């Protein structure tokens, strides 16, 4: 197999990955500034290590692995970060009305808060599989864990997320009923 050649098309793919790297980093750390730094670090490291990439198709997983390593390095550094932040607005097709915008924003914020309550391992697997649509084997490679661990963490994360959202719905309903009385 010939070694991978870094060309203009690959550079464009790297640039196009920045928003996804940011989203993933934000889902892991909940700090927009740190997420931006992590995404930037991952891209910078990818450029200096481009010779390590053997196949163009592996670029996405390779970048996510680099991001995971940047995240680990940050955690090892013991730096504190805040858990309150706002991620870039999600891009929706069409022009939704004000009610739809508010509803989507509220739903997005509810899900973000619930994901933030998950343990880091579950949060990483959930965001890689369900948000970034990575395959289990790819996630296992990115996080350097067995595929079985990916599957069990994902199952526990989805179950916990469902429970958190259901509990929030119950609290909101009870609060609303108290106000009506």
C-alpha positions as CSV (number, residue, x, y, z in Angstrom):
1,X,0.0,0.0,0.0
2,X,1.3,3.4,-0.9
3,X,1.7,5.9,1.9
4,X,-1.1,8.5,2.3
5,X,-0.4,11.8,0.6
6,X,-1.6,15.0,2.3
7,X,-3.2,17.1,-0.4
8,X,-5.6,20.1,-0.8
9,X,-8.6,17.8,-0.6
10,X,-7.4,16.4,2.7
11,X,-6.8,19.9,4.1
12,X,-10.4,20.8,3.2
13,X,-11.7,17.7,4.9
14,X,-9.7,18.6,8.0
15,X,-11.2,22.1,8.0
16,X,-14.7,20.7,7.6
17,X,-14.2,18.5,10.6
18,X,-13.6,21.4,13.0
19,X,-17.3,21.9,13.9
20,X,-17.7,18.2,14.6
21,X,-14.5,18.2,16.8
22,X,-15.8,21.2,18.7
23,X,-19.3,19.6,19.2
24,X,-17.7,16.4,20.5
25,X,-15.3,18.2,22.8
26,X,-18.1,20.4,24.1
27,X,-20.2,17.3,24.8
28,X,-17.3,16.0,26.9
29,X,-16.2,19.1,28.8
30,X,-19.3,21.5,28.7
31,X,-17.0,24.6,28.3
32,X,-17.1,26.4,25.0
33,X,-13.6,27.9,25.4
34,X,-12.0,24.5,26.4
35,X,-13.9,22.8,23.6
36,X,-12.5,25.3,21.1
37,X,-9.0,24.8,22.5
38,X,-9.3,21.0,22.3
39,X,-10.6,21.1,18.8
40,X,-7.8,23.4,17.8
41,X,-5.2,21.2,19.5
42,X,-6.5,18.1,17.8
43,X,-6.3,19.8,14.4
44,X,-2.8,21.2,15.1
45,X,-1.6,17.8,16.2
46,X,-3.2,16.2,13.1
47,X,-1.2,18.5,10.8
48,X,2.1,17.7,12.5
49,X,1.3,14.0,12.5
50,X,-0.2,13.6,9.0
51,X,2.4,11.1,8.0
52,X,0.8,8.7,10.6
53,X,-2.4,8.6,8.7
54,X,-2.4,5.6,6.3
55,X,-5.8,5.8,4.6
56,X,-7.9,8.8,3.7
57,X,-11.1,7.0,4.8
58,X,-9.7,6.7,8.4
59,X,-9.4,10.5,8.8
60,X,-12.5,11.0,10.9
61,X,-11.7,8.2,13.4
62,X,-8.1,9.3,13.5
63,X,-9.1,12.9,14.3
64,X,-11.5,11.7,17.0
65,X,-8.7,9.6,18.5
66,X,-6.4,12.7,18.6
67,X,-9.2,14.7,20.2
68,X,-9.7,12.0,22.8
69,X,-6.0,12.1,23.6
70,X,-6.1,15.9,23.9
71,X,-9.0,15.5,26.3
72,X,-7.1,13.0,28.4
73,X,-4.0,15.3,28.5
74,X,-6.3,18.0,29.7
75,X,-7.7,15.8,32.5
76,X,-4.3,14.6,33.5
77,X,-3.3,18.2,33.8
78,X,-5.8,18.6,36.6
79,X,-7.1,21.9,35.3
80,X,-10.6,22.8,36.5
81,X,-13.3,23.8,34.1
82,X,-16.8,25.1,34.5
83,X,-19.9,23.0,33.6
84,X,-21.9,25.9,32.2
85,X,-21.7,26.8,28.6
86,X,-23.5,27.3,25.3
87,X,-22.6,25.3,22.2
88,X,-22.9,26.7,18.6
89,X,-26.5,26.7,17.5
90,X,-27.7,23.6,15.7
91,X,-28.3,24.1,12.0
92,X,-31.9,23.4,11.0
93,X,-33.1,23.2,7.5
94,X,-35.8,25.7,6.6
95,X,-36.9,28.7,8.6
96,X,-38.7,27.6,11.7
97,X,-41.0,30.0,13.5
98,X,-40.3,31.5,16.9
99,X,-42.3,28.7,18.7
100,X,-40.3,26.0,17.0
101,X,-37.1,27.8,17.7
102,X,-37.9,28.0,21.4
103,X,-39.1,24.5,21.5
104,X,-36.0,23.1,19.8
105,X,-33.7,25.2,22.0
106,X,-35.5,24.0,25.2
107,X,-35.2,20.4,24.0
108,X,-31.6,20.8,23.1
109,X,-30.8,22.3,26.4
110,X,-32.7,19.6,28.3
111,X,-30.8,16.9,26.5
112,X,-27.4,18.7,27.0
113,X,-28.1,19.0,30.7
114,X,-29.0,15.3,30.9
115,X,-25.9,14.2,28.9
116,X,-23.8,16.4,31.2
117,X,-25.0,14.3,34.2
118,X,-23.7,11.1,32.7
119,X,-20.3,9.7,33.7
120,X,-17.5,10.7,31.3
121,X,-17.1,7.2,29.8
122,X,-20.8,7.0,29.0
123,X,-20.9,10.6,27.8
124,X,-18.0,9.9,25.4
125,X,-19.5,6.7,23.9
126,X,-23.0,8.3,23.6
127,X,-21.8,11.4,21.8
128,X,-19.6,9.4,19.4
129,X,-22.2,6.9,18.5
130,X,-25.5,8.9,18.7
131,X,-24.3,12.4,17.7
132,X,-21.3,11.8,15.6
133,X,-22.6,8.5,14.2
134,X,-19.4,6.6,14.6
135,X,-19.5,2.8,14.3
136,X,-18.9,0.8,17.5
137,X,-15.5,-0.5,16.3
138,X,-14.5,3.0,15.4
139,X,-15.5,4.3,18.9
140,X,-13.5,1.4,20.4
141,X,-10.5,2.5,18.5
142,X,-10.9,6.2,19.4
143,X,-11.3,5.5,23.1
144,X,-9.0,2.6,23.2
145,X,-11.5,0.3,24.8
146,X,-13.1,-3.1,23.7
147,X,-16.1,-3.1,21.5
148,X,-18.1,-4.9,24.2
149,X,-17.3,-2.0,26.6
150,X,-18.6,0.5,24.0
151,X,-21.8,-1.5,23.7
152,X,-22.4,-1.8,27.5
153,X,-21.5,1.9,28.1
154,X,-23.8,3.0,25.3
155,X,-26.7,0.8,26.7
156,X,-26.2,2.2,30.2
157,X,-25.9,5.8,28.9
158,X,-29.1,5.6,26.9
159,X,-31.0,4.0,29.8
160,X,-29.7,6.7,32.2
161,X,-30.4,9.5,29.7
162,X,-34.0,8.2,29.3
163,X,-34.4,8.1,33.0
164,X,-33.0,11.6,33.5
165,X,-35.3,13.0,30.9
166,X,-38.4,11.2,32.2
167,X,-37.7,12.4,35.8
168,X,-37.4,16.0,34.5
169,X,-40.7,15.6,32.7
170,X,-42.3,14.4,35.9
171,X,-40.9,17.3,37.9
172,X,-42.2,19.8,35.2
173,X,-45.6,18.3,35.2
174,X,-45.9,18.3,39.0
175,X,-44.7,21.9,39.1
176,X,-47.3,22.9,36.5
177,X,-50.1,21.0,38.4
178,X,-49.2,22.8,41.6
179,X,-49.5,26.2,39.8
180,X,-52.8,25.4,38.3
181,X,-54.4,24.5,41.7
